[in-house]
Each structure stands twice: as C-alpha cells, then as structure tokens.
Amino acid sequence: MQSISFDIESLLERVSLVGIAISALCREHRMDDTACFQMETCVVEAVNNAIIHAYENKAGNNVHIEWLMQDKQLTITISDTGKTMIQPIPEKLVAAESESGRGWFIMQQWTDSVRYTSIDGVNTTLLEKLIPNP
C-alpha cells in the first residue's frame, strides 16, 4: 500500500503542480501513457472544481489531495471546505457550450467510479480506478 497526500492553496496556477505529481505517481506504478493522462486530467478537473466552484476562485483556502494505491486499486480523493455542490453530477455528456459539467463527464468516463460527498463541511470527490498489470 502506498499513500501520499498533499495540500495546495486555492489558486488555479497551483493546479499544474498537482497534475505533474499525479502523472509522476502514475508512471511510478507503471501505468501506461493513456491511463496516466486520464488520471492526471480527472484529478486536475476535480481540483479545478474545488477552486472555481467551492471556493469561488478565492485564494487562501486549502485543497487536499490524497493518493492511495492498494494492490491494483487506485483511489484519489480531492477535498475542500468551500461551498457544497448542489447540482447532481451529470450522467451524460453536456453541451460543449455549457458552463459546467463537462469535467464530471470526463471523470465518469475515465475512472471506474467517481463520487461526490459533503459531510460536516468537507466536500470530497473520490476517484477510483483498477490498474491492470503492465
């Protein structure tokens, strides 16, 4: 089992660092290029959602990211203490001109499971993916 967690300030310019970290962790676990790209994109989308929607683009807040690899099950959680999402996660592709929802659709397509919860003021997006043997 490998668990790594880190926090970033709620600034969009910090999100690329999260992407680099997730990509490196994926490669360390011998995930192929496509799976690395997909997981990096999903995590970046979730972190962007926390910053843009939960924190309304306001700096000075914390976004927590946790990576857990157990056997071949990858679980990544992204947590914030901003505004709770009130719209349900879209189950189908939203229109290209839509202001929101496209990232959720991507996360649903590129992971085995994506869930959103809000408990005691903590909003969490949970991404899960079974990693096949290389």
Contacts in CASP RR format, 6 or more apart in sequence:
PFRMAT RR
TARGET T0000
AUTHOR 0000-0000-0000
METHOD contacts of the structure
MODEL  1
MQSISFDIESLLERVSLVGIAISALCREHRMDDTACFQMETCVVEAVNNA
IIHAYENKAGNNVHIEWLMQDKQLTITISDTGKTMIQPIPEKLVAAESES
GRGWFIMQQWTDSVRYTSIDGVNTTLLEKLIPNP
1 68 0 8 1.000
1 69 0 8 1.000
1 70 0 8 1.000
2 67 0 8 1.000
2 68 0 8 1.000
2 69 0 8 1.000
2 70 0 8 1.000
3 66 0 8 1.000
3 67 0 8 1.000
3 68 0 8 1.000
3 69 0 8 1.000
4 25 0 8 1.000
4 66 0 8 1.000
4 67 0 8 1.000
5 64 0 8 1.000
5 65 0 8 1.000
5 66 0 8 1.000
5 67 0 8 1.000
6 18 0 8 1.000
6 21 0 8 1.000
6 64 0 8 1.000
6 65 0 8 1.000
7 62 0 8 1.000
7 63 0 8 1.000
7 64 0 8 1.000
7 65 0 8 1.000
8 14 0 8 1.000
8 15 0 8 1.000
8 17 0 8 1.000
8 18 0 8 1.000
8 47 0 8 1.000
8 62 0 8 1.000
8 63 0 8 1.000
8 65 0 8 1.000
9 59 0 8 1.000
9 60 0 8 1.000
9 61 0 8 1.000
9 62 0 8 1.000
9 63 0 8 1.000
10 50 0 8 1.000
10 51 0 8 1.000
10 55 0 8 1.000
10 57 0 8 1.000
10 58 0 8 1.000
10 59 0 8 1.000
10 60 0 8 1.000
10 61 0 8 1.000
10 62 0 8 1.000
10 63 0 8 1.000
10 80 0 8 1.000
11 51 0 8 1.000
11 59 0 8 1.000
11 60 0 8 1.000
12 48 0 8 1.000
12 51 0 8 1.000
12 52 0 8 1.000
12 57 0 8 1.000
15 44 0 8 1.000
15 47 0 8 1.000
15 48 0 8 1.000
15 51 0 8 1.000
18 43 0 8 1.000
18 44 0 8 1.000
18 47 0 8 1.000
18 65 0 8 1.000
19 40 0 8 1.000
19 43 0 8 1.000
19 44 0 8 1.000
21 65 0 8 1.000
22 39 0 8 1.000
22 40 0 8 1.000
22 43 0 8 1.000
22 44 0 8 1.000
22 65 0 8 1.000
22 67 0 8 1.000
22 76 0 8 1.000
23 36 0 8 1.000
23 37 0 8 1.000
23 39 0 8 1.000
23 40 0 8 1.000
25 67 0 8 1.000
25 69 0 8 1.000
26 35 0 8 1.000
26 36 0 8 1.000
26 39 0 8 1.000
26 40 0 8 1.000
27 36 0 8 1.000
29 69 0 8 1.000
29 74 0 8 1.000
29 131 0 8 1.000
30 134 0 8 1.000
31 39 0 8 1.000
31 131 0 8 1.000
31 134 0 8 1.000
32 134 0 8 1.000
35 129 0 8 1.000
35 131 0 8 1.000
38 110 0 8 1.000
38 111 0 8 1.000
39 74 0 8 1.000
39 76 0 8 1.000
39 110 0 8 1.000
39 111 0 8 1.000
39 127 0 8 1.000
39 129 0 8 1.000
41 106 0 8 1.000
41 110 0 8 1.000
42 76 0 8 1.000
42 106 0 8 1.000
42 107 0 8 1.000
42 110 0 8 1.000
42 111 0 8 1.000
42 114 0 8 1.000
42 127 0 8 1.000
43 65 0 8 1.000
43 76 0 8 1.000
43 78 0 8 1.000
43 127 0 8 1.000
45 103 0 8 1.000
45 104 0 8 1.000
45 106 0 8 1.000
45 107 0 8 1.000
46 78 0 8 1.000
46 107 0 8 1.000
46 125 0 8 1.000
46 127 0 8 1.000
47 63 0 8 1.000
47 65 0 8 1.000
47 78 0 8 1.000
49 85 0 8 1.000
49 103 0 8 1.000
49 125 0 8 1.000
50 63 0 8 1.000
50 78 0 8 1.000
50 79 0 8 1.000
50 80 0 8 1.000
50 82 0 8 1.000
50 123 0 8 1.000
50 125 0 8 1.000
51 57 0 8 1.000
51 63 0 8 1.000
53 83 0 8 1.000
53 85 0 8 1.000
53 100 0 8 1.000
54 80 0 8 1.000
54 81 0 8 1.000
54 82 0 8 1.000
54 83 0 8 1.000
54 84 0 8 1.000
54 85 0 8 1.000
54 123 0 8 1.000
55 61 0 8 1.000
55 63 0 8 1.000
55 80 0 8 1.000
55 82 0 8 1.000
55 83 0 8 1.000
56 83 0 8 1.000
61 80 0 8 1.000
61 81 0 8 1.000
61 82 0 8 1.000
62 80 0 8 1.000
62 81 0 8 1.000
63 78 0 8 1.000
63 79 0 8 1.000
63 80 0 8 1.000
64 77 0 8 1.000
64 78 0 8 1.000
64 79 0 8 1.000
64 80 0 8 1.000
65 76 0 8 1.000
65 77 0 8 1.000
65 78 0 8 1.000
65 79 0 8 1.000
66 76 0 8 1.000
66 77 0 8 1.000
66 79 0 8 1.000
67 74 0 8 1.000
67 75 0 8 1.000
67 76 0 8 1.000
68 74 0 8 1.000
68 75 0 8 1.000
68 76 0 8 1.000
68 77 0 8 1.000
69 75 0 8 1.000
69 131 0 8 1.000
72 130 0 8 1.000
72 131 0 8 1.000
72 132 0 8 1.000
72 133 0 8 1.000
73 128 0 8 1.000
73 129 0 8 1.000
73 130 0 8 1.000
73 131 0 8 1.000
74 127 0 8 1.000
74 128 0 8 1.000
74 129 0 8 1.000
74 130 0 8 1.000
74 131 0 8 1.000
75 126 0 8 1.000
75 127 0 8 1.000
75 128 0 8 1.000
76 126 0 8 1.000
76 127 0 8 1.000
76 128 0 8 1.000
77 124 0 8 1.000
77 125 0 8 1.000
77 126 0 8 1.000
77 127 0 8 1.000
78 124 0 8 1.000
78 125 0 8 1.000
78 127 0 8 1.000
79 122 0 8 1.000
79 123 0 8 1.000
79 124 0 8 1.000
79 125 0 8 1.000
80 122 0 8 1.000
80 123 0 8 1.000
81 121 0 8 1.000
81 122 0 8 1.000
81 123 0 8 1.000
82 121 0 8 1.000
82 123 0 8 1.000
84 118 0 8 1.000
84 121 0 8 1.000
84 123 0 8 1.000
85 116 0 8 1.000
85 118 0 8 1.000
85 123 0 8 1.000
87 100 0 8 1.000
89 101 0 8 1.000
89 104 0 8 1.000
89 108 0 8 1.000
89 114 0 8 1.000
89 116 0 8 1.000
90 101 0 8 1.000
90 104 0 8 1.000
90 105 0 8 1.000
91 108 0 8 1.000
92 105 0 8 1.000
93 102 0 8 1.000
93 105 0 8 1.000
94 100 0 8 1.000
94 101 0 8 1.000
94 102 0 8 1.000
94 105 0 8 1.000
96 102 0 8 1.000
104 114 0 8 1.000
107 114 0 8 1.000
107 125 0 8 1.000
107 127 0 8 1.000
108 114 0 8 1.000
110 129 0 8 1.000
111 127 0 8 1.000
111 128 0 8 1.000
111 129 0 8 1.000
112 128 0 8 1.000
112 129 0 8 1.000
112 130 0 8 1.000
113 126 0 8 1.000
113 127 0 8 1.000
113 128 0 8 1.000
114 125 0 8 1.000
114 126 0 8 1.000
114 127 0 8 1.000
114 128 0 8 1.000
115 125 0 8 1.000
115 126 0 8 1.000
116 123 0 8 1.000
116 124 0 8 1.000
116 125 0 8 1.000
116 126 0 8 1.000
117 123 0 8 1.000
117 124 0 8 1.000
117 126 0 8 1.000
118 124 0 8 1.000
END
